């Protein structure tokens, strides 16, 4: 029974954490992009405008949810939920800190650790495409349909690269559990640099690029390109239904940054010092610091790069990213083979 | 008990999904029905402690195959009315007979062996984990596994070759 209670508490905390994160994330994005474009951004509600997102959320909550006459109602209603659920589920396996021990009982700071964690992440995040596809189709309108067809093609293409980028990480750490992948990055290389998977530079770069595409962020935001297809798949949505898509998008950005941290930046590893309470809290601080650094990169790229053309997107995904990741997997295999069995002529 | 409840719920979802897939007029709803069925099957794998297969089931079938189905349905044009006349006579009776035969087979097989959970295989913690599957795949069954990969590679190469086949360039040539 205590197990069920513990799980419920973890789920509730994770949910609250994600909601709070999204509020800060939306505000941070608007402010940072504004500063990069020599504007002020939202600065009226609360100190430095931090309550703007909460105000916007409240506004959306009270707005009327319109339904187009030609909409397929069942799927039109289901699509926003289908967008949020996978986004929340991915976070369940992300370890946000080192296991903490209180009163002789050790608690892991992740909702659950799965033996097949990496595959779970890929599986659940691949379900996110249905929300976009079905939203676009069920709206019964042409721009959403165009957006959703773009989304389906884009997400299938970059999912492959995303998965392939993780293969060397799995090969070098020898596990698919996210907690163990973080654990494996604990030491240092000869007492100097921390032993993060960041040394697998090609994997890191491919994962990050594919991550931009999977979350439909600039420069790969063709799915909702305002200038071409109005707003893409969520054109016909309003009120809370629109808010759900918005929520899912920002949770996905945070998840992708957190996963990059887990796979390549050593997760919660970092210097630990001070009294027990501080020492216990530091891993969470390191994790959040690294994750927000990647989030900042997401925002920075959005403010910097123009949108790619559709043919460029497809050519880059299939003719550059995937072949490069295949070659990199092959090289990793050779490296592991040499390390374990020695050179073939030795 | 919890296992039975989860099984009952998702068995119902799987059957409902299959029914929707067959009966829906609109191909998009058919695809969604099939998706629900496949996802429920992944849940059954989880109940049997086969986490690896469950993850693969979702990645391949729910994630890739069904997305592709939906994509193609949308590309072809989803608004076109389907031709619902049945070109094969006796299609429905044959279908019913085959379904009944399958039902009898399932009941017959089920009465001989009935699996719940993975206790039958010894340690519950190990069955279906990546390590166990990998040991089987790359140890006991390595040759069939490599044969399958070879087949898939050949199929992929053939697809590329057919896709790049230029009819105009080869029209004037003699011989095979």
Interface residues (C-beta under 8 A of the other chain):
Chain A: X72 X75 X114 X115 X116 X119 X120 X122 X123 X124 X126 X127 X129 X130 X133 X134 X137 X145 X148 X149 X152 X153 X155 X156 X159 X163 X176
Chain B: X26 X28 X29 X32 X35 X51 X52 X54 X55 X56 X58 X59 X62 X63 X64 X66 X67 X68 X70 X71 X74 X75 X78 X129 X130
